[in-house]
Amino acid sequence: MKQQHGSVLIITVVILFAVTMISLYAMRGTIIQDKMTANITNKVITTNAAEDGATQFLNWANDQFKNQGGWPTSNTDKSRWNTVASIPNSNTGTLTVNSGNNGYFWINPSDNIIGCVTTNTNPCWDDESKIVTVKVTGNLIKTSNSTTKILGQSAYQIKIKGKFPDAVKLPDFPAALTIGGNVGSFTGKNSNQFKINGTSKLAIATMDPSSNNSTVLNGIPANRRDADHYQGGADCPSASGACVKETDLGMWENPNEIMAYVDTIKSLNGVTYIAGNVSGKLEDAVPSCAGIVIIRGNYTANGQQCGGNFNGVLLVLGGQYNLSGGGNTKIRGAVYVANIQADGAGYAFKGTSAANFSGGGNMTITYDQSFLGGDPDNPLISGEQKTTILAWSDVDTL
């Protein structure tokens, strides 16, 4: 009888153990399932946050392109997504939810965009192709008192292209630096790093008589009078010498046509018109340091201009472009200098024109057709403004 009771007790213990183990495995499965569900929920929150931020950037860019001046040219305008669109540029300190349930989107300005010319720059602005690529990060956050913890992360990268039909394109120049009228003086820097590059065009172009060409060549230091410092394309007069040539300037040798054209474009988007002289720093008169700049006077510059970079075309119509120093100033586009003054009911080249560069520095002028090649009778690109999404993808998750 006792043996039977013992057997029953053993069997009961075994059954209870089995039931306990089954319960534990069931609980473990439930815990794993709960964790998986939580992970999925967290992923949804971070992904939605990144997508919300990307959408907000897209809306800002579209408004910028259509209503706020078109393609941004200055670093300030290119950073307006932070102030205008209220997209944060940091995820440190005490954070406030800006997407759904505990989601937080932001743009890290030092994120690296693969393929961007400038590393660790976000967004990446391709000024030539008019394409902006931005990486937007979405976080799952939990804030307690003044401390915020980052519990998850996703990121979206979008690529947006803008088309700007109202952009002005000037009639082409024959050179990186074109001097209209009679050339009174030209001085090239003795610095080995000072270069004027016409790429497929001339480095410097003058109009007849031939003495204008001689004035320019004689103003270049003998040890810099070569194709390395004054480079150009197939129309250069020699393969090894400075690419300076007297040639047909097209519209740019007709003062009446030039001034009629200036009157047409001076109030258009992307054009800065200055009714007088500019001295010191160009950025004081043209904060964007880009686009088409018409100076209805002289341009006398000291030191580095525009933080080192000007992208566009300079029209100096008072006849004098003089720069002392120059630092690492890089002008990419074209420069035109001429002394155009009223003459009866029209205009004429008066006196002389001059371009003088002195001092040291690594200044360069490089021809770029981005603002050139337009029709004199129709300076605006035709078509409608358009914003196109070229890519939209989930790039990484932590």
C-alpha positions as CSV (number, residue, x, y, z in Angstrom):
1,M,0.0,0.0,0.0
2,K,2.8,2.4,0.9
3,Q,4.6,1.5,-2.3
4,Q,1.5,2.5,-4.3
5,H,1.3,5.8,-2.4
6,G,5.0,6.4,-3.2
7,S,4.5,5.7,-6.9
8,V,1.5,8.0,-7.1
9,L,3.6,10.8,-5.4
10,I,6.4,10.3,-7.9
11,I,4.1,10.4,-10.8
12,T,2.4,13.5,-9.4
13,V,5.7,15.3,-9.0
14,V,6.8,14.4,-12.5
15,I,3.5,15.7,-13.9
16,L,3.8,18.9,-11.9
17,F,7.4,19.4,-13.1
18,A,6.3,18.8,-16.7
19,V,3.4,21.3,-16.3
20,T,5.8,23.8,-14.8
21,M,8.3,23.4,-17.6
22,I,5.6,23.8,-20.2
23,S,4.4,26.9,-18.5
24,L,7.9,28.3,-18.3
25,Y,8.5,27.7,-22.0
26,A,5.1,29.2,-22.8
27,M,6.1,32.3,-20.7
28,R,9.5,32.4,-22.5
29,G,7.8,32.3,-25.9
30,T,5.4,35.1,-24.8
31,I,8.4,37.2,-23.6
32,I,10.2,36.7,-26.9
33,Q,7.0,37.5,-28.8
34,D,6.5,40.6,-26.7
35,K,10.1,41.7,-27.4
36,M,9.7,41.1,-31.2
37,T,6.5,43.1,-31.1
38,A,8.2,45.9,-29.2
39,N,11.1,45.9,-31.7
40,I,8.7,46.1,-34.6
41,T,6.8,49.0,-32.9
42,N,10.1,50.8,-32.2
43,K,11.1,50.3,-35.9
44,V,7.8,51.7,-37.0
45,I,8.3,54.8,-34.8
46,T,11.8,55.5,-36.0
47,T,11.0,54.9,-39.6
48,N,7.9,57.1,-39.4
49,A,9.9,59.8,-37.7
50,A,12.6,59.7,-40.5
51,E,9.9,59.8,-43.2
52,D,8.1,62.7,-41.5
53,G,11.4,64.7,-41.4
54,A,12.1,63.8,-45.1
55,T,8.7,65.0,-46.0
56,Q,9.1,68.2,-44.1
57,F,12.4,68.8,-45.9
58,L,10.8,68.1,-49.3
59,N,8.0,70.6,-48.6
60,W,10.6,73.2,-47.5
61,A,12.7,72.6,-50.7
62,N,9.7,72.8,-52.9
63,D,8.6,76.1,-51.4
64,Q,12.2,77.4,-51.6
65,F,12.4,76.5,-55.3
66,K,8.9,78.0,-56.2
67,N,8.4,80.9,-53.9
68,Q,11.6,81.9,-52.0
69,G,14.1,82.8,-54.7
70,G,14.7,79.4,-56.5
71,W,17.8,77.4,-56.0
72,P,19.6,78.7,-52.8
73,T,23.1,80.1,-53.5
74,S,24.4,81.1,-50.1
75,N,25.2,78.9,-47.1
76,T,22.7,80.8,-45.1
77,D,19.9,80.1,-47.6
78,K,21.0,76.4,-47.8
79,S,20.6,76.0,-44.1
80,R,17.1,77.6,-43.9
81,W,15.5,74.2,-43.4
82,N,16.6,74.5,-39.8
83,T,15.0,77.8,-39.1
84,V,12.1,78.0,-41.6
85,A,11.1,74.3,-41.6
86,S,11.9,73.8,-37.9
87,I,13.9,70.7,-38.6
88,P,16.4,70.2,-35.7
89,N,20.1,69.8,-36.5
90,S,21.0,68.0,-33.2
91,N,19.8,65.1,-31.1
92,T,21.6,66.1,-27.8
93,G,20.2,67.7,-24.7
94,T,16.6,67.6,-23.8
95,L,14.6,66.6,-26.8
96,T,10.9,67.2,-27.6
97,V,8.9,64.7,-29.6
98,N,8.2,66.0,-33.1
99,S,6.7,62.9,-34.8
100,G,3.9,60.7,-33.6
101,N,4.4,58.7,-30.4
102,N,7.9,59.4,-29.0
103,G,9.4,60.0,-32.5
104,Y,12.1,62.6,-33.2
105,F,13.5,63.5,-36.6
106,W,16.6,65.6,-37.3
107,I,19.3,66.3,-39.8
108,N,22.9,65.8,-38.8
109,P,24.9,68.4,-40.8
110,S,28.1,66.4,-40.5
111,D,26.6,63.1,-41.9
112,N,28.5,61.9,-44.9
113,I,26.6,61.7,-48.2
114,I,28.2,59.1,-50.5
115,G,29.2,60.7,-53.8
116,C,29.1,64.3,-52.4
117,V,32.1,66.4,-53.5
118,T,32.4,67.8,-49.9
119,T,32.6,65.0,-47.3
120,N,30.7,65.1,-44.1
121,T,28.2,67.6,-45.5
122,N,24.5,67.1,-45.1
123,P,22.5,68.1,-47.1
124,C,24.7,67.8,-50.1
125,W,24.0,70.6,-52.7
126,D,25.0,70.0,-56.3
127,D,24.8,73.6,-57.6
128,E,25.6,72.6,-61.2
129,S,23.0,69.9,-61.6
130,K,20.5,71.6,-59.2
131,I,20.2,68.4,-57.1
132,V,20.1,68.3,-53.3
133,T,20.6,65.0,-51.3
134,V,19.7,64.9,-47.7
135,K,19.9,62.2,-45.0
136,V,17.2,62.5,-42.3
137,T,17.5,60.6,-39.1
138,G,14.5,59.3,-37.0
139,N,14.9,58.4,-33.3
140,L,12.8,56.8,-30.7
141,I,13.2,59.0,-27.6
142,K,12.3,58.8,-23.9
143,T,12.6,61.9,-21.8
144,S,12.6,61.8,-18.0
145,N,13.1,65.1,-16.2
146,S,15.8,66.8,-18.2
147,T,17.4,63.6,-19.6
148,T,16.6,62.2,-23.0
149,K,17.6,58.6,-24.0
150,I,17.8,57.5,-27.6
151,L,16.2,54.0,-27.8
152,G,16.2,53.4,-31.6
153,Q,17.2,54.9,-34.9
154,S,16.3,54.8,-38.6
155,A,17.4,57.1,-41.5
156,Y,16.0,58.1,-44.9
157,Q,17.9,59.6,-47.7
158,I,16.2,61.6,-50.4
159,K,17.5,63.1,-53.6
160,I,15.6,66.1,-55.0
161,K,16.1,67.9,-58.4
162,G,14.9,71.4,-59.1
163,K,14.2,72.9,-62.5
164,F,14.2,76.7,-62.7
165,P,12.9,78.1,-65.9
166,D,13.1,81.7,-64.7
167,A,16.9,81.5,-64.3
168,V,18.7,84.1,-66.5
169,K,21.4,82.9,-68.9
170,L,23.6,85.6,-70.4
171,P,24.8,85.6,-74.0
172,D,28.1,83.7,-74.0
173,F,31.5,85.2,-73.6
174,P,34.6,84.2,-75.6
175,A,36.7,84.0,-72.4
176,A,36.9,83.6,-68.7
177,L,37.8,87.4,-68.6
178,T,36.5,89.6,-71.4
179,I,37.5,93.2,-71.6
180,G,35.4,95.5,-73.8
181,G,36.5,98.9,-75.3
182,N,40.0,100.2,-75.2
183,V,42.2,98.5,-72.6
184,G,44.1,101.1,-70.6
185,S,45.9,98.7,-68.4
186,F,46.2,95.1,-67.3
187,T,48.3,93.6,-64.5
188,G,48.6,90.0,-63.8
189,K,49.7,88.7,-60.4
190,N,53.3,87.4,-60.1
191,S,52.0,84.6,-57.8
192,N,52.5,81.2,-59.3
193,Q,49.0,80.2,-58.1
194,F,47.2,83.0,-59.9
195,K,45.5,81.5,-62.9
196,I,42.8,82.4,-65.4
197,N,41.4,79.3,-67.1
198,G,39.0,79.6,-70.1
199,T,38.6,75.8,-70.2
200,S,37.1,75.4,-73.8
201,K,37.2,79.2,-74.3
202,L,40.0,81.8,-74.1
203,A,41.6,82.9,-70.9
204,I,41.3,86.6,-71.8
205,A,39.6,88.2,-74.8
206,T,39.8,91.7,-76.1
207,M,38.3,93.5,-79.0
208,D,40.1,95.4,-81.8
209,P,42.4,97.2,-82.2
210,S,45.3,94.7,-81.7
211,S,46.9,97.1,-79.3
212,N,44.4,96.0,-76.6
213,N,45.8,92.4,-76.9
214,S,49.3,93.7,-76.6
215,T,48.4,95.8,-73.5
216,V,47.2,92.6,-71.8
217,L,50.1,90.4,-72.8
218,N,52.6,93.1,-71.7
219,G,50.9,93.3,-68.3
220,I,51.5,89.6,-67.6
221,P,54.8,89.0,-65.8
222,A,57.2,87.3,-68.2
223,N,57.6,84.3,-66.0
224,R,53.8,83.7,-65.9
225,R,53.1,84.4,-69.6
226,D,52.3,80.8,-70.4
227,A,49.4,78.3,-70.9
228,D,49.7,77.0,-67.4
229,H,48.7,80.4,-65.9
230,Y,46.4,81.6,-68.8
231,Q,44.8,78.4,-70.1
232,G,42.2,78.0,-72.8
233,G,40.8,75.8,-75.5
234,A,41.3,75.2,-79.2
235,D,41.1,78.9,-80.2
236,C,44.2,79.9,-78.2
237,P,46.8,81.6,-80.4
238,S,49.5,79.2,-79.3
239,A,49.8,75.9,-77.5
240,S,52.4,77.1,-75.0
241,G,51.8,80.8,-74.6
242,A,49.2,82.7,-72.6
243,C,45.7,82.2,-74.1
244,V,45.0,85.9,-74.7
245,K,43.4,87.0,-78.0
246,E,41.8,89.8,-79.8
247,T,38.5,88.4,-81.1
248,D,34.8,89.1,-81.9
249,L,33.0,89.7,-78.6
250,G,29.5,89.4,-80.2
251,M,26.9,91.4,-78.3
252,W,29.5,92.3,-75.7
253,E,31.2,94.8,-78.0
254,N,28.0,96.8,-78.6
255,P,27.3,99.2,-75.6
256,N,23.7,99.9,-76.7
257,E,22.8,96.2,-76.9
258,I,24.6,95.6,-73.6
259,M,22.7,98.3,-71.7
260,A,19.3,97.4,-73.3
261,Y,20.0,93.8,-72.1
262,V,21.0,95.0,-68.6
263,D,17.7,97.0,-68.3
264,T,15.8,93.8,-69.2
265,I,17.4,91.5,-66.7
266,K,18.4,93.7,-63.7
267,S,15.3,93.1,-61.7
268,L,15.0,89.4,-62.4
269,N,15.5,86.6,-60.0
270,G,19.1,85.6,-59.6
271,V,20.4,89.0,-60.8
272,T,22.0,91.6,-58.4
273,Y,22.2,95.2,-59.8
274,I,24.4,97.7,-58.0
275,A,24.0,101.3,-59.2
276,G,27.5,102.5,-58.3
277,N,30.9,101.4,-57.2
278,V,31.8,98.4,-55.0
279,S,34.9,98.5,-52.8
280,G,36.3,96.2,-50.1
281,K,34.4,93.0,-49.9
282,L,32.0,91.8,-52.6
283,E,30.0,89.9,-50.0
284,D,28.9,93.2,-48.3
285,A,27.1,94.1,-51.5
286,V,26.2,90.6,-52.6
287,P,25.7,88.3,-49.6
288,S,24.8,85.3,-51.8
289,C,28.2,85.6,-53.6
290,A,26.5,83.9,-56.6
291,G,24.4,84.6,-59.7
292,I,24.7,87.5,-62.1
293,V,26.1,90.6,-60.5
294,I,26.0,93.9,-62.5
295,I,28.1,96.7,-61.1
296,R,27.3,100.0,-62.7
297,G,30.5,101.4,-61.5
298,N,34.0,100.2,-60.6
299,Y,34.9,97.2,-58.5
300,T,37.9,97.8,-56.2
301,A,38.5,94.7,-54.0
302,N,40.9,94.1,-51.1
303,G,41.8,90.7,-49.9
304,Q,39.9,87.5,-50.2
305,Q,36.3,87.8,-51.6
306,C,33.2,85.9,-50.7
307,G,34.9,83.6,-48.3
308,G,36.9,82.3,-51.2
309,N,34.1,81.3,-53.6
310,F,32.0,83.3,-56.1
311,N,29.9,81.3,-58.5
312,G,28.4,83.4,-61.3
313,V,29.1,86.3,-63.7
314,L,30.5,89.7,-62.8
315,L,29.7,92.6,-65.1
316,V,31.8,95.6,-64.2
317,L,30.5,98.4,-66.3
318,G,32.4,101.3,-64.8
319,G,35.6,100.2,-66.5
320,Q,37.8,99.5,-63.5
321,Y,38.3,96.1,-61.9
322,N,41.2,96.3,-59.4
323,L,42.0,93.7,-56.8
324,S,44.7,93.8,-54.2
325,G,45.6,90.5,-52.5
326,G,42.7,88.2,-53.2
327,G,43.7,85.4,-50.9
328,N,42.2,82.1,-52.1
329,T,39.3,83.7,-54.1
330,K,37.9,81.4,-56.7
331,I,35.6,83.0,-59.3
332,R,33.8,80.3,-61.3
333,G,31.7,81.6,-64.2
334,A,33.0,84.7,-66.1
335,V,34.1,88.3,-65.7
336,Y,33.3,91.2,-68.1
337,V,34.9,94.6,-67.7
338,A,34.0,97.7,-69.9
339,N,33.7,101.4,-69.4
340,I,30.2,102.1,-70.7
341,Q,28.8,105.6,-70.4
342,A,25.8,107.6,-71.7
343,D,26.4,109.1,-75.1
344,G,23.6,111.3,-76.4
345,A,20.5,109.1,-76.6
346,G,22.5,105.9,-76.3
347,Y,25.7,104.5,-74.9
348,A,29.3,104.1,-75.9
349,F,32.7,102.8,-74.6
350,K,34.3,105.8,-73.0
351,G,37.9,106.3,-71.8
352,T,39.6,103.0,-71.1
353,S,38.9,99.7,-69.4
354,A,41.3,98.1,-66.9
355,A,41.8,94.9,-64.9
356,N,44.6,94.9,-62.4
357,F,45.5,92.2,-60.0
358,S,48.3,92.7,-57.5
359,G,49.7,91.1,-54.4
360,G,50.0,87.4,-53.6
361,G,47.4,84.7,-53.1
362,N,45.9,81.8,-55.0
363,M,43.2,83.6,-56.8
364,T,41.7,81.9,-59.9
365,I,39.1,82.8,-62.5
366,T,37.6,79.8,-64.3
367,Y,35.1,79.9,-67.1
368,D,31.9,78.0,-66.4
369,Q,28.9,78.0,-68.7
370,S,26.3,77.4,-66.0
371,F,25.1,81.1,-66.3
372,L,25.9,81.5,-70.0
373,G,24.7,80.5,-73.4
374,G,21.4,82.4,-73.4
375,D,19.5,84.1,-76.2
376,P,20.0,87.9,-76.2
377,D,16.3,88.3,-77.1
378,N,15.1,85.8,-74.5
379,P,17.2,85.7,-71.4
380,L,14.9,83.3,-69.5
381,I,15.0,79.5,-69.7
382,S,11.6,78.4,-71.0
383,G,9.3,75.8,-69.3
384,E,7.6,75.5,-65.9
385,Q,9.3,75.2,-62.5
386,K,9.4,71.6,-61.4
387,T,10.6,69.7,-58.3
388,T,11.4,66.0,-58.9
389,I,12.1,63.3,-56.3
390,L,14.9,61.2,-57.8
391,A,15.4,58.8,-54.9
392,W,13.8,58.0,-51.5
393,S,15.2,55.1,-49.5
394,D,15.8,53.7,-46.0
395,V,19.6,53.8,-45.7
396,D,20.4,52.5,-42.2
397,T,19.0,51.4,-38.9
398,L,20.5,51.1,-35.4
